[in-house]
Amino acid sequence: MSVEDYEKEKLWPILVETVHSLVMYPHHKAYTREMILNEKPDITPAELAARLKMPLGEALVILYELTKEQKQQFSENLDT
């Protein structure tokens, strides 16, 4: 299942809300964006979770959001 497929699941909004309430979430997301994706852009949620010692659900949400941000930036760059 791809990261985008999780958004279609009924419980996805609850997972996102829960992950956003985690204290380390903003730091994990920033570190993933700035360091990990530069080293390994195709990292899986399971690999990210193991590497940062965080829940798999948090890794799923982070990778989903960062993928969505990258796609949005790409489309904005095409418009300019």
Biopython code that builds the backbone (N, CA, C, O; Angstrom):
import numpy as np
from Bio.PDB.StructureBuilder import StructureBuilder

atoms = [
    (1, "MET", "N", (0.858, -1.174, 0.000)),
    (1, "MET", "CA", (0.000, 0.000, 0.000)),
    (1, "MET", "C", (0.902, 1.234, 0.000)),
    (1, "MET", "O", (1.828, 1.327, 0.806)),
    (2, "SER", "N", (0.636, 2.175, -0.895)),
    (2, "SER", "CA", (1.434, 3.392, -0.944)),
    (2, "SER", "C", (0.980, 4.348, 0.162)),
    (2, "SER", "O", (-0.100, 4.199, 0.735)),
    (3, "VAL", "N", (1.820, 5.313, 0.437)),
    (3, "VAL", "CA", (1.506, 6.283, 1.484)),
    (3, "VAL", "C", (0.212, 7.022, 1.148)),
    (3, "VAL", "O", (-0.582, 7.314, 2.042)),
    (4, "GLU", "N", (-0.006, 7.325, -0.126)),
    (4, "GLU", "CA", (-1.221, 8.035, -0.539)),
    (4, "GLU", "C", (-2.482, 7.198, -0.311)),
    (4, "GLU", "O", (-3.553, 7.756, -0.073)),
    (5, "ASP", "N", (-2.372, 5.886, -0.380)),
    (5, "ASP", "CA", (-3.528, 5.007, -0.191)),
    (5, "ASP", "C", (-4.081, 5.069, 1.232)),
    (5, "ASP", "O", (-5.264, 4.807, 1.450)),
    (6, "TYR", "N", (-3.242, 5.410, 2.186)),
    (6, "TYR", "CA", (-3.697, 5.458, 3.573)),
    (6, "TYR", "C", (-4.745, 6.547, 3.775)),
    (6, "TYR", "O", (-5.619, 6.413, 4.632)),
    (7, "GLU", "N", (-4.665, 7.618, 3.000)),
    (7, "GLU", "CA", (-5.605, 8.725, 3.147)),
    (7, "GLU", "C", (-7.044, 8.282, 2.904)),
    (7, "GLU", "O", (-7.975, 8.895, 3.427)),
    (8, "LYS", "N", (-7.235, 7.235, 2.128)),
    (8, "LYS", "CA", (-8.571, 6.735, 1.802)),
    (8, "LYS", "C", (-9.183, 5.913, 2.938)),
    (8, "LYS", "O", (-10.385, 5.647, 2.935)),
    (9, "GLU", "N", (-8.372, 5.518, 3.891)),
    (9, "GLU", "CA", (-8.855, 4.707, 5.008)),
    (9, "GLU", "C", (-9.719, 5.537, 5.956)),
    (9, "GLU", "O", (-9.481, 6.729, 6.150)),
    (10, "LYS", "N", (-10.713, 4.893, 6.533)),
    (10, "LYS", "CA", (-11.677, 5.568, 7.408)),
    (10, "LYS", "C", (-11.027, 6.182, 8.653)),
    (10, "LYS", "O", (-11.448, 7.244, 9.112)),
    (11, "LEU", "N", (-10.019, 5.527, 9.192)),
    (11, "LEU", "CA", (-9.403, 6.003, 10.428)),
    (11, "LEU", "C", (-8.230, 6.962, 10.197)),
    (11, "LEU", "O", (-7.610, 7.418, 11.158)),
    (12, "TRP", "N", (-7.924, 7.270, 8.943)),
    (12, "TRP", "CA", (-6.788, 8.144, 8.626)),
    (12, "TRP", "C", (-6.873, 9.487, 9.359)),
    (12, "TRP", "O", (-5.880, 9.900, 9.958)),
    (13, "PRO", "N", (-8.003, 10.180, 9.339)),
    (13, "PRO", "CA", (-8.047, 11.481, 10.034)),
    (13, "PRO", "C", (-7.746, 11.375, 11.531)),
    (13, "PRO", "O", (-7.165, 12.291, 12.115)),
    (14, "ILE", "N", (-8.132, 10.282, 12.139)),
    (14, "ILE", "CA", (-7.860, 10.091, 13.571)),
    (14, "ILE", "C", (-6.367, 9.877, 13.802)),
    (14, "ILE", "O", (-5.799, 10.398, 14.762)),
    (15, "LEU", "N", (-5.738, 9.109, 12.916)),
    (15, "LEU", "CA", (-4.289, 8.897, 13.033)),
    (15, "LEU", "C", (-3.551, 10.219, 12.868)),
    (15, "LEU", "O", (-2.641, 10.519, 13.641)),
    (16, "VAL", "N", (-3.929, 11.006, 11.878)),
    (16, "VAL", "CA", (-3.271, 12.296, 11.645)),
    (16, "VAL", "C", (-3.424, 13.202, 12.863)),
    (16, "VAL", "O", (-2.458, 13.833, 13.294)),
    (17, "GLU", "N", (-4.625, 13.269, 13.414)),
    (17, "GLU", "CA", (-4.864, 14.098, 14.599)),
    (17, "GLU", "C", (-4.008, 13.630, 15.779)),
    (17, "GLU", "O", (-3.443, 14.448, 16.505)),
    (18, "THR", "N", (-3.918, 12.334, 15.961)),
    (18, "THR", "CA", (-3.120, 11.779, 17.050)),
    (18, "THR", "C", (-1.644, 12.092, 16.861)),
    (18, "THR", "O", (-0.966, 12.503, 17.802)),
    (19, "VAL", "N", (-1.150, 11.897, 15.648)),
    (19, "VAL", "CA", (0.267, 12.162, 15.362)),
    (19, "VAL", "C", (0.584, 13.637, 15.570)),
    (19, "VAL", "O", (1.634, 13.971, 16.120)),
    (20, "HIS", "N", (-0.304, 14.519, 15.140)),
    (20, "HIS", "CA", (-0.062, 15.950, 15.298)),
    (20, "HIS", "C", (0.005, 16.364, 16.768)),
    (20, "HIS", "O", (0.570, 17.410, 17.090)),
    (21, "SER", "N", (-0.559, 15.564, 17.649)),
    (21, "SER", "CA", (-0.521, 15.893, 19.079)),
    (21, "SER", "C", (0.760, 15.401, 19.767)),
    (21, "SER", "O", (1.011, 15.749, 20.921)),
    (22, "LEU", "N", (1.561, 14.605, 19.079)),
    (22, "LEU", "CA", (2.797, 14.097, 19.671)),
    (22, "LEU", "C", (3.827, 15.220, 19.827)),
    (22, "LEU", "O", (4.004, 16.036, 18.923)),
    (23, "VAL", "N", (4.489, 15.254, 20.956)),
    (23, "VAL", "CA", (5.439, 16.312, 21.267)),
    (23, "VAL", "C", (6.591, 16.362, 20.258)),
    (23, "VAL", "O", (7.013, 17.447, 19.858)),
    (24, "MET", "N", (7.093, 15.212, 19.851)),
    (24, "MET", "CA", (8.254, 15.175, 18.962)),
    (24, "MET", "C", (7.900, 15.259, 17.476)),
    (24, "MET", "O", (8.795, 15.319, 16.633)),
    (25, "TYR", "N", (6.625, 15.265, 17.151)),
    (25, "TYR", "CA", (6.213, 15.260, 15.743)),
    (25, "TYR", "C", (6.856, 16.380, 14.912)),
    (25, "TYR", "O", (7.416, 16.094, 13.854)),
    (26, "PRO", "N", (6.794, 17.650, 15.355)),
    (26, "PRO", "CA", (7.396, 18.699, 14.512)),
    (26, "PRO", "C", (8.894, 18.500, 14.290)),
    (26, "PRO", "O", (9.417, 18.784, 13.212)),
    (27, "HIS", "N", (9.573, 18.011, 15.320)),
    (27, "HIS", "CA", (11.016, 17.785, 15.214)),
    (27, "HIS", "C", (11.318, 16.603, 14.293)),
    (27, "HIS", "O", (12.230, 16.669, 13.468)),
    (28, "HIS", "N", (10.558, 15.537, 14.436)),
    (28, "HIS", "CA", (10.741, 14.374, 13.563)),
    (28, "HIS", "C", (10.474, 14.746, 12.101)),
    (28, "HIS", "O", (11.198, 14.318, 11.202)),
    (29, "LYS", "N", (9.441, 15.536, 11.876)),
    (29, "LYS", "CA", (9.097, 15.926, 10.507)),
    (29, "LYS", "C", (10.201, 16.801, 9.904)),
    (29, "LYS", "O", (10.604, 16.593, 8.760)),
    (30, "ALA", "N", (10.682, 17.766, 10.663)),
    (30, "ALA", "CA", (11.746, 18.644, 10.168)),
    (30, "ALA", "C", (13.022, 17.857, 9.899)),
    (30, "ALA", "O", (13.668, 18.057, 8.870)),
    (31, "TYR", "N", (13.388, 16.974, 10.804)),
    (31, "TYR", "CA", (14.598, 16.168, 10.623)),
    (31, "TYR", "C", (14.465, 15.265, 9.397)),
    (31, "TYR", "O", (15.416, 15.099, 8.633)),
    (32, "THR", "N", (13.289, 14.691, 9.219)),
    (32, "THR", "CA", (13.052, 13.834, 8.056)),
    (32, "THR", "C", (13.192, 14.641, 6.779)),
    (32, "THR", "O", (13.840, 14.196, 5.832)),
    (33, "ARG", "N", (12.590, 15.827, 6.744)),
    (33, "ARG", "CA", (12.632, 16.681, 5.563)),
    (33, "ARG", "C", (14.064, 17.117, 5.245)),
    (33, "ARG", "O", (14.503, 17.042, 4.098)),
    (34, "GLU", "N", (14.781, 17.571, 6.267)),
    (34, "GLU", "CA", (16.077, 18.194, 6.054)),
    (34, "GLU", "C", (17.236, 17.212, 5.948)),
    (34, "GLU", "O", (18.220, 17.497, 5.266)),
    (35, "MET", "N", (17.140, 16.073, 6.603)),
    (35, "MET", "CA", (18.282, 15.151, 6.647)),
    (35, "MET", "C", (17.993, 13.814, 5.959)),
    (35, "MET", "O", (18.699, 13.416, 5.033)),
    (36, "ILE", "N", (16.981, 13.149, 6.411)),
    (36, "ILE", "CA", (16.761, 11.767, 5.987)),
    (36, "ILE", "C", (16.379, 11.674, 4.519)),
    (36, "ILE", "O", (16.919, 10.832, 3.801)),
    (37, "LEU", "N", (15.466, 12.512, 4.055)),
    (37, "LEU", "CA", (15.043, 12.422, 2.656)),
    (37, "LEU", "C", (16.152, 12.828, 1.694)),
    (37, "LEU", "O", (16.156, 12.405, 0.538)),
    (38, "ASN", "N", (17.090, 13.644, 2.161)),
    (38, "ASN", "CA", (18.241, 13.979, 1.317)),
    (38, "ASN", "C", (19.163, 12.784, 1.152)),
    (38, "ASN", "O", (19.748, 12.584, 0.087)),
    (39, "GLU", "N", (19.291, 11.993, 2.203)),
    (39, "GLU", "CA", (20.124, 10.790, 2.160)),
    (39, "GLU", "C", (19.435, 9.647, 1.434)),
    (39, "GLU", "O", (20.046, 8.957, 0.618)),
    (40, "LYS", "N", (18.150, 9.452, 1.740)),
    (40, "LYS", "CA", (17.413, 8.315, 1.195)),
    (40, "LYS", "C", (15.988, 8.743, 0.852)),
    (40, "LYS", "O", (15.082, 8.585, 1.670)),
    (41, "PRO", "N", (15.783, 9.286, -0.352)),
    (41, "PRO", "CA", (14.463, 9.801, -0.711)),
    (41, "PRO", "C", (13.376, 8.737, -0.818)),
    (41, "PRO", "O", (12.189, 9.059, -0.774)),
    (42, "ASP", "N", (13.767, 7.485, -0.957)),
    (42, "ASP", "CA", (12.778, 6.408, -1.100)),
    (42, "ASP", "C", (12.601, 5.596, 0.184)),
    (42, "ASP", "O", (12.212, 4.429, 0.132)),
    (43, "ILE", "N", (12.884, 6.204, 1.325)),
    (43, "ILE", "CA", (12.774, 5.501, 2.603)),
    (43, "ILE", "C", (11.324, 5.067, 2.838)),
    (43, "ILE", "O", (10.387, 5.793, 2.509)),
    (44, "THR", "N", (11.161, 3.893, 3.400)),
    (44, "THR", "CA", (9.821, 3.390, 3.691)),
    (44, "THR", "C", (9.393, 3.857, 5.082)),
    (44, "THR", "O", (10.233, 4.219, 5.904)),
    (45, "PRO", "N", (8.091, 3.846, 5.340)),
    (45, "PRO", "CA", (7.632, 4.216, 6.687)),
    (45, "PRO", "C", (8.241, 3.332, 7.774)),
    (45, "PRO", "O", (8.589, 3.825, 8.847)),
    (46, "ALA", "N", (8.372, 2.048, 7.511)),
    (46, "ALA", "CA", (8.948, 1.139, 8.513)),
    (46, "ALA", "C", (10.412, 1.484, 8.781)),
    (46, "ALA", "O", (10.854, 1.457, 9.930)),
    (47, "GLU", "N", (11.164, 1.807, 7.731)),
    (47, "GLU", "CA", (12.568, 2.186, 7.907)),
    (47, "GLU", "C", (12.690, 3.490, 8.691)),
    (47, "GLU", "O", (13.542, 3.617, 9.571)),
    (48, "LEU", "N", (11.832, 4.453, 8.367)),
    (48, "LEU", "CA", (11.853, 5.738, 9.074)),
    (48, "LEU", "C", (11.506, 5.549, 10.542)),
    (48, "LEU", "O", (12.155, 6.122, 11.417)),
    (49, "ALA", "N", (10.495, 4.754, 10.808)),
    (49, "ALA", "CA", (10.092, 4.489, 12.196)),
    (49, "ALA", "C", (11.227, 3.848, 12.982)),
    (49, "ALA", "O", (11.484, 4.227, 14.125)),
    (50, "ALA", "N", (11.900, 2.887, 12.382)),
    (50, "ALA", "CA", (13.008, 2.218, 13.067)),
    (50, "ALA", "C", (14.181, 3.169, 13.268)),
    (50, "ALA", "O", (14.814, 3.175, 14.324)),
    (51, "ARG", "N", (14.461, 3.963, 12.259)),
    (51, "ARG", "CA", (15.616, 4.852, 12.333)),
    (51, "ARG", "C", (15.440, 5.927, 13.400)),
    (51, "ARG", "O", (16.386, 6.248, 14.120)),
    (52, "LEU", "N", (14.232, 6.485, 13.507)),
    (52, "LEU", "CA", (13.995, 7.541, 14.488)),
    (52, "LEU", "C", (13.352, 7.043, 15.771)),
    (52, "LEU", "O", (13.040, 7.831, 16.664)),
    (53, "LYS", "N", (13.156, 5.736, 15.859)),
    (53, "LYS", "CA", (12.547, 5.125, 17.053)),
    (53, "LYS", "C", (11.219, 5.809, 17.395)),
    (53, "LYS", "O", (11.005, 6.291, 18.508)),
    (54, "MET", "N", (10.338, 5.830, 16.390)),
    (54, "MET", "CA", (9.030, 6.432, 16.570)),
    (54, "MET", "C", (7.974, 5.452, 16.086)),
    (54, "MET", "O", (8.303, 4.473, 15.414)),
    (55, "PRO", "N", (6.713, 5.698, 16.416)),
    (55, "PRO", "CA", (5.652, 4.798, 15.968)),
    (55, "PRO", "C", (5.523, 4.799, 14.437)),
    (55, "PRO", "O", (5.790, 5.800, 13.772)),
    (56, "LEU", "N", (5.113, 3.662, 13.913)),
    (56, "LEU", "CA", (4.909, 3.531, 12.475)),
    (56, "LEU", "C", (3.865, 4.533, 11.980)),
    (56, "LEU", "O", (4.018, 5.098, 10.897)),
    (57, "GLY", "N", (2.823, 4.754, 12.748)),
    (57, "GLY", "CA", (1.790, 5.716, 12.362)),
    (57, "GLY", "C", (2.353, 7.117, 12.172)),
    (57, "GLY", "O", (1.956, 7.828, 11.249)),
    (58, "GLU", "N", (3.265, 7.510, 13.030)),
    (58, "GLU", "CA", (3.895, 8.825, 12.900)),
    (58, "GLU", "C", (4.722, 8.889, 11.618)),
    (58, "GLU", "O", (4.691, 9.890, 10.902)),
    (59, "ALA", "N", (5.451, 7.833, 11.337)),
    (59, "ALA", "CA", (6.250, 7.792, 10.103)),
    (59, "ALA", "C", (5.363, 7.867, 8.870)),
    (59, "ALA", "O", (5.699, 8.546, 7.901)),
    (60, "LEU", "N", (4.234, 7.174, 8.903)),
    (60, "LEU", "CA", (3.293, 7.211, 7.776)),
    (60, "LEU", "C", (2.792, 8.629, 7.523)),
    (60, "LEU", "O", (2.780, 9.103, 6.386)),
    (61, "VAL", "N", (2.385, 9.293, 8.588)),
    (61, "VAL", "CA", (1.843, 10.648, 8.452)),
    (61, "VAL", "C", (2.931, 11.600, 7.962)),
    (61, "VAL", "O", (2.679, 12.415, 7.075)),
    (62, "ILE", "N", (4.119, 11.510, 8.518)),
    (62, "ILE", "CA", (5.212, 12.395, 8.104)),
    (62, "ILE", "C", (5.543, 12.208, 6.634)),
    (62, "ILE", "O", (5.648, 13.188, 5.897)),
    (63, "LEU", "N", (5.707, 10.977, 6.199)),
    (63, "LEU", "CA", (6.039, 10.739, 4.792)),
    (63, "LEU", "C", (4.892, 11.160, 3.878)),
    (63, "LEU", "O", (5.130, 11.689, 2.792)),
    (64, "TYR", "N", (3.673, 10.936, 4.299)),
    (64, "TYR", "CA", (2.519, 11.370, 3.514)),
    (64, "TYR", "C", (2.545, 12.891, 3.351)),
    (64, "TYR", "O", (2.422, 13.405, 2.240)),
    (65, "GLU", "N", (2.704, 13.599, 4.458)),
    (65, "GLU", "CA", (2.669, 15.059, 4.402)),
    (65, "GLU", "C", (3.832, 15.628, 3.601)),
    (65, "GLU", "O", (3.651, 16.578, 2.839)),
    (66, "LEU", "N", (5.017, 15.062, 3.764)),
    (66, "LEU", "CA", (6.171, 15.565, 3.022)),
    (66, "LEU", "C", (6.051, 15.269, 1.532)),
    (66, "LEU", "O", (6.468, 16.077, 0.702)),
    (67, "THR", "N", (5.483, 14.113, 1.188)),
    (67, "THR", "CA", (5.251, 13.788, -0.218)),
    (67, "THR", "C", (4.249, 14.769, -0.820)),
    (67, "THR", "O", (4.421, 15.241, -1.944)),
    (68, "LYS", "N", (3.210, 15.064, -0.061)),
    (68, "LYS", "CA", (2.186, 16.010, -0.520)),
    (68, "LYS", "C", (2.784, 17.410, -0.702)),
    (68, "LYS", "O", (2.477, 18.098, -1.675)),
    (69, "GLU", "N", (3.639, 17.826, 0.238)),
    (69, "GLU", "CA", (4.301, 19.131, 0.138)),
    (69, "GLU", "C", (5.197, 19.201, -1.095)),
    (69, "GLU", "O", (5.207, 20.210, -1.800)),
    (70, "GLN", "N", (5.947, 18.137, -1.356)),
    (70, "GLN", "CA", (6.831, 18.111, -2.525)),
    (70, "GLN", "C", (6.028, 18.210, -3.815)),
    (70, "GLN", "O", (6.410, 18.937, -4.731)),
    (71, "LYS", "N", (4.928, 17.488, -3.891)),
    (71, "LYS", "CA", (4.082, 17.541, -5.089)),
    (71, "LYS", "C", (3.504, 18.936, -5.276)),
    (71, "LYS", "O", (3.422, 19.428, -6.402)),
    (72, "GLN", "N", (3.102, 19.577, -4.185)),
    (72, "GLN", "CA", (2.542, 20.917, -4.263)),
    (72, "GLN", "C", (3.607, 21.908, -4.736)),
    (72, "GLN", "O", (3.327, 22.754, -5.585)),
    (73, "GLN", "N", (4.814, 21.813, -4.199)),
    (73, "GLN", "CA", (5.897, 22.696, -4.617)),
    (73, "GLN", "C", (6.241, 22.490, -6.088)),
    (73, "GLN", "O", (6.501, 23.449, -6.813)),
    (74, "PHE", "N", (6.241, 21.236, -6.520)),
    (74, "PHE", "CA", (6.535, 20.915, -7.915)),
    (74, "PHE", "C", (5.496, 21.549, -8.836)),
    (74, "PHE", "O", (5.842, 22.147, -9.856)),
    (75, "SER", "N", (4.226, 21.415, -8.472)),
    (75, "SER", "CA", (3.174, 21.989, -9.313)),
    (75, "SER", "C", (3.213, 23.516, -9.304)),
    (75, "SER", "O", (2.903, 24.148, -10.314)),
    (76, "GLU", "N", (3.587, 24.110, -8.180)),
    (76, "GLU", "CA", (3.723, 25.567, -8.119)),
    (76, "GLU", "C", (4.878, 26.043, -8.991)),
    (76, "GLU", "O", (4.789, 27.095, -9.623)),
    (77, "ASN", "N", (5.963, 25.269, -9.026)),
    (77, "ASN", "CA", (7.112, 25.626, -9.857)),
    (77, "ASN", "C", (6.757, 25.518, -11.341)),
    (77, "ASN", "O", (7.273, 26.278, -12.161)),
    (78, "LEU", "N", (5.900, 24.597, -11.676)),
    (78, "LEU", "CA", (5.474, 24.464, -13.068)),
    (78, "LEU", "C", (4.615, 25.649, -13.502)),
    (78, "LEU", "O", (4.646, 26.058, -14.663)),
    (79, "ASP", "N", (3.851, 26.194, -12.561)),
    (79, "ASP", "CA", (2.968, 27.322, -12.863)),
    (79, "ASP", "C", (3.733, 28.623, -13.093)),
    (79, "ASP", "O", (3.239, 29.523, -13.771)),
    (80, "THR", "N", (4.944, 28.723, -12.527)),
    (80, "THR", "CA", (5.696, 29.969, -12.663)),
    (80, "THR", "C", (6.560, 29.992, -13.889)),
    (80, "THR", "O", (7.254, 30.978, -14.137)),
]
sb = StructureBuilder()
sb.init_structure("model")
sb.init_model(0)
sb.init_chain("A")
sb.init_seg("    ")
for serial, (resi, resn, name, xyz) in enumerate(atoms, 1):
    if name == "N":
        sb.init_residue(resn, " ", resi, " ")
    sb.init_atom(name, np.array(xyz, "f"), 0.0, 1.0, " ", f" {name:<3s}", serial, name[0])
structure = sb.get_structure()
